[in-house]
Amino acid sequence: MKKLKLKELESCLQQVDVFENPKLLLEQYPTQPHIAACMLYTIHNTFDDIENKIVADLGCGCGILSIGSAMLGAGLCIGFDIDANALEVFNRNAEEFDLTNVDMVQCNVCSLPDKMSKTFDTVIMNPPFGTKHNKGMDMAFLKTAVQMARIAVYSLHKTSTRQHIQKKADEWNIGMEVVAELRYDLPASYKFHKKKSVSIRPLLIKSKPIIFLLNNRVVR
């Protein structure tokens, strides 16, 4: 498989179709190609947690993180989402790129841990931020991800929740580090949005499901 440069990856991800009719209660905001490319490129090149790994993408939506992971050589990336309409778009995207190392499952993400505990090497996600009647959903996704991953979890969260995430990580006995602070221009997606876009600063965090670490890697 060709080694993609960051600009090449972002260019490919700009071709990924997004939500046709986003659902507010599911907080369906598309992950911007630039954010997705930077996130995945860092996970791949700095931490080597994508290539030949079994990857889960929780709340995958239309599949941009899954597709990017597949392009970077994931052994298999499986996207999980509750919304059938989003997964239809995801499936079309995967077919358009002719990817064979990506799959998708329709389910409630929070029901996964008992069935898939420690099934994946790496979990990636841009979870709901826990607004619009979804309070706490970001932490529910993160807890699920930690239970599913053998090596690491990479997740985008609002900068304002940093202390809360650290508190939860301490409660769950896992390590947590901020990998990057990114600028995210959130486009107007719903009728109640008054501005064309709003700039927010999400954190890319890395969580380790295992307590004992050696040289920043998991020790079993």
Disulfide bonds with the S-S distance in Angstrom:
none
